[in-house]
Amino acid sequence: MQKEILKSIENIEIYPIISLLVFVLFFVGMGIWVFRVDRKYIDHMKSLPMDEKPKTNNSHE
């Protein structure tokens, strides 16, 4: 039944290509962000779970 429904939709073959393209673009974008992010920002985010009181420095928001 599902095969007949999917066969009846015109241009259905484009959706897997679009979803793969979105996944690849997101993965590449996150890779670029990881390599370009400032080291101070990483250290600040790394120390957040261990801080008992919030810092007043809001330069990374």
PEKA-V71422 format. One record per pair of residues at least 6 apart in sequence whose C-alpha atoms are under 8 Angstrom apart, sorted by the first residue. I is the first residue (numbers start at 1). J is the second residue. D is the distance in Angstrom with one decimal. If there is no record, write none. Layout:
# PEKA-V71422
i->I j->J d->D
i->I j->J d->D
This chain:
# PEKA-V71422
i->6 j->12 d->7.1
i->41 j->60 d->6.5
